[in-house]
Amino acid sequence: MIDEREWQETFAGSFRGDVKFGVSLKERTSLAIGGPCDVLAEPGEPVSLRNMLVVLERRGIPFLVIGGGTNVLVRDGGIDGVVISLRGLNRIEVIRESNADAELFVEAGTGLQRLVNFCKEKGYAGVEGLAGIPGTVGGAISGNAGSYGCEMKDVVVSVALMDSAARLDRLAAPAMRFGYRSSGVRQTDVVLSANIRLQRDEPQAVALRTEGFFNEKKKTQPLSERSAGCVFRNPAAGSAGRMIDEAGCKGMRVGGVEVSGLHANFFINRGSGTAADYLHLMDEVVSAVHRKFGVVLEPEIRVVGKA
Ligand SMILES: Cc1cc2nc3c(=O)[nH]c(=O)nc-3n(C[C@H](O)[C@H](O)[C@H](O)COP(=O)(O)OP(=O)(O)OC[C@H]3O[C@@H](n4cnc5c(N)ncnc54)[C@H](O)[C@@H]3O)c2cc1C
């Protein structure tokens, strides 16, 4: 636990950025669910992040990095320690361009859709299928976000990471161990930035594909409702959404959280939902799918914090 006075004494002069105390994670998650954190720190530069990590490590204060909060369920008891947001680190720079391809440097706090739109305008192909996925580049790398056959791993060349002892490393894509909605990024690593490679194409062609994927997504997913995206990973046996639907769970509700009628693998917070409701609904859905198909669904969302 670190309070405001201690923070000022400890970090005076060594941390540039925004700091808030006792912030509710409801304000920082797309589900609008979650208890408070002790400290929410938004470094304005990598050096401030480094200085902070050194002190947190020395004092044994836990931290959690949050991106757009679009793939996490924060439990109702909130989060001990420091929640780190990198939304102040959001530069996109073209570092190399040829007739065939282009390489970009992208900071982790950049909105994924800002990157998709940047590529659309420039005529850089490779991330069109990610249109409509909310959150940040850091979160998308950590979970290897993807849709329509396009995944972050397909464009990442290398990733700059800082570990909990503030050691900086740059890993080439194979060392990132990307898998289905997963990577080798640990809970105690901070993704700082990535270099990504895209193919050159006509801007109109890239725009057409990007908009095509986005329109398809709008038709099949409840994009404007309060959700955290897909709740469960697709099992080897097929689509989790189809199984949940066929197990009769669409519209099933616990407290303020409901299984979406549009896409059964999305749970919607109808306004008063809690993490306890969400977890209870997950249990109900897992049981229903297991009864119908003999398959045990595994969570895709990251559950963090204390009950
Ligand atoms: C409406 C909707 C539709 C969605 N559709 C899709 C989809 O089609 N495909 C898909 O893959 N996902 C989808 N998602 C899920 C989600 O948007 C993605 O997983 C997204 O990439 C998460 O990014 P984020 O910044 O919000 O991460 P967060 O939710 O903030 O964090 C997710 C995890 O990443 C870690 N993390 C975040 N940033 C960093 C960092 N800089 N360094 C280290 N760790 C970090 C966090 O600690 C946490 O463990 C959808 C979500 C919603 C709400």
The ligand as an SDF file (V2000), in Angstrom:
LIG
                    3D

 53 58  0  0  0  0  0  0  0  0999 V2000
  -16.5110   -5.3090  -28.1880 C   0  0  0  0  0  0  0  0  0  0  0  0
  -15.2150   -6.0700  -28.1140 C   0  0  0  0  0  0  0  0  0  0  0  0
  -14.7810   -6.7990  -29.2110 C   0  0  0  0  0  0  0  0  0  0  0  0
  -13.5770   -7.5120  -29.1380 C   0  0  0  0  0  0  0  0  0  0  0  0
  -13.1890   -8.2380  -30.2280 N   0  0  0  0  0  0  0  0  0  0  0  0
  -12.0110   -8.9140  -30.1750 C   0  0  0  0  0  0  0  0  0  0  0  0
  -11.5680   -9.6740  -31.3180 C   0  0  0  0  0  0  0  0  0  0  0  0
  -12.2100   -9.7350  -32.3540 O   0  0  0  0  0  0  0  0  0  0  0  0
  -10.3700  -10.3210  -31.2080 N   0  0  0  0  0  0  0  0  0  0  0  0
   -9.6140  -10.2720  -30.0740 C   0  0  0  0  0  0  0  0  0  0  0  0
   -8.5290  -10.8640  -30.0460 O   0  0  0  0  0  0  0  0  0  0  0  0
  -10.0200   -9.5850  -28.9950 N   0  0  0  0  0  0  0  0  0  0  0  0
  -11.1900   -8.9020  -29.0090 C   0  0  0  0  0  0  0  0  0  0  0  0
  -11.6090   -8.2060  -27.9090 N   0  0  0  0  0  0  0  0  0  0  0  0
  -10.8260   -8.2630  -26.6780 C   0  0  0  0  0  0  0  0  0  0  0  0
   -9.8260   -7.1150  -26.4950 C   0  0  0  0  0  0  0  0  0  0  0  0
  -10.2750   -5.9400  -27.1280 O   0  0  0  0  0  0  0  0  0  0  0  0
   -8.4570   -7.4600  -27.0260 C   0  0  0  0  0  0  0  0  0  0  0  0
   -7.9750   -8.6080  -26.3950 O   0  0  0  0  0  0  0  0  0  0  0  0
   -7.4650   -6.3090  -26.8310 C   0  0  0  0  0  0  0  0  0  0  0  0
   -6.2940   -6.5700  -27.5600 O   0  0  0  0  0  0  0  0  0  0  0  0
   -7.0910   -6.0700  -25.3640 C   0  0  0  0  0  0  0  0  0  0  0  0
   -6.3030   -4.8850  -25.2980 O   0  0  0  0  0  0  0  0  0  0  0  0
   -6.3570   -3.9170  -24.0210 P   0  0  0  0  0  0  0  0  0  0  0  0
   -5.3830   -2.8270  -24.2620 O   0  0  0  0  0  0  0  0  0  0  0  0
   -7.7440   -3.4830  -23.7390 O   0  0  0  0  0  0  0  0  0  0  0  0
   -5.8340   -4.8810  -22.8910 O   0  0  0  0  0  0  0  0  0  0  0  0
   -6.3430   -4.9700  -21.3830 P   0  0  0  0  0  0  0  0  0  0  0  0
   -7.7350   -5.5450  -21.3810 O   0  0  0  0  0  0  0  0  0  0  0  0
   -6.1440   -3.6830  -20.7080 O   0  0  0  0  0  0  0  0  0  0  0  0
   -5.3210   -6.0410  -20.8150 O   0  0  0  0  0  0  0  0  0  0  0  0
   -5.3520   -7.3810  -21.2550 C   0  0  0  0  0  0  0  0  0  0  0  0
   -4.1060   -8.0840  -20.7060 C   0  0  0  0  0  0  0  0  0  0  0  0
   -2.9640   -7.5230  -21.3360 O   0  0  0  0  0  0  0  0  0  0  0  0
   -2.0560   -7.0010  -20.3620 C   0  0  0  0  0  0  0  0  0  0  0  0
   -1.4860   -5.7750  -20.9240 N   0  0  0  0  0  0  0  0  0  0  0  0
   -2.1360   -4.7090  -21.4690 C   0  0  0  0  0  0  0  0  0  0  0  0
   -1.2410   -3.7840  -21.8830 N   0  0  0  0  0  0  0  0  0  0  0  0
   -0.0070   -4.2660  -21.5800 C   0  0  0  0  0  0  0  0  0  0  0  0
    1.3330   -3.7720  -21.7410 C   0  0  0  0  0  0  0  0  0  0  0  0
    1.5960   -2.5940  -22.2990 N   0  0  0  0  0  0  0  0  0  0  0  0
    2.3460   -4.5400  -21.2860 N   0  0  0  0  0  0  0  0  0  0  0  0
    2.1110   -5.7520  -20.7090 C   0  0  0  0  0  0  0  0  0  0  0  0
    0.8840   -6.2650  -20.5350 N   0  0  0  0  0  0  0  0  0  0  0  0
   -0.1690   -5.5360  -20.9680 C   0  0  0  0  0  0  0  0  0  0  0  0
   -2.9020   -6.7500  -19.1190 C   0  0  0  0  0  0  0  0  0  0  0  0
   -2.1150   -6.8160  -17.9380 O   0  0  0  0  0  0  0  0  0  0  0  0
   -3.9100   -7.8840  -19.2010 C   0  0  0  0  0  0  0  0  0  0  0  0
   -3.3570   -9.0670  -18.6680 O   0  0  0  0  0  0  0  0  0  0  0  0
  -12.8140   -7.4740  -27.9550 C   0  0  0  0  0  0  0  0  0  0  0  0
  -13.2520   -6.7310  -26.8610 C   0  0  0  0  0  0  0  0  0  0  0  0
  -14.4300   -6.0260  -26.9300 C   0  0  0  0  0  0  0  0  0  0  0  0
  -14.8830   -5.2280  -25.7350 C   0  0  0  0  0  0  0  0  0  0  0  0
  1  2  1  0
  2  3  1  0
  2 52  2  0
  3  4  2  0
  4  5  1  0
  4 50  1  0
  5  6  2  0
  6  7  1  0
  6 13  1  0
  7  8  2  0
  7  9  1  0
  9 10  1  0
 10 11  2  0
 10 12  1  0
 12 13  2  0
 13 14  1  0
 14 15  1  0
 14 50  1  0
 15 16  1  0
 16 17  1  0
 16 18  1  0
 18 19  1  0
 18 20  1  0
 20 21  1  0
 20 22  1  0
 22 23  1  0
 23 24  1  0
 24 25  2  0
 24 26  1  0
 24 27  1  0
 27 28  1  0
 28 29  2  0
 28 30  1  0
 28 31  1  0
 31 32  1  0
 32 33  1  0
 33 34  1  0
 33 48  1  0
 34 35  1  0
 35 36  1  0
 35 46  1  0
 36 37  1  0
 36 45  1  0
 37 38  2  0
 38 39  1  0
 39 40  1  0
 39 45  2  0
 40 41  1  0
 40 42  2  0
 42 43  1  0
 43 44  2  0
 44 45  1  0
 46 47  1  0
 46 48  1  0
 48 49  1  0
 50 51  2  0
 51 52  1  0
 52 53  1  0
M  END
$$$$
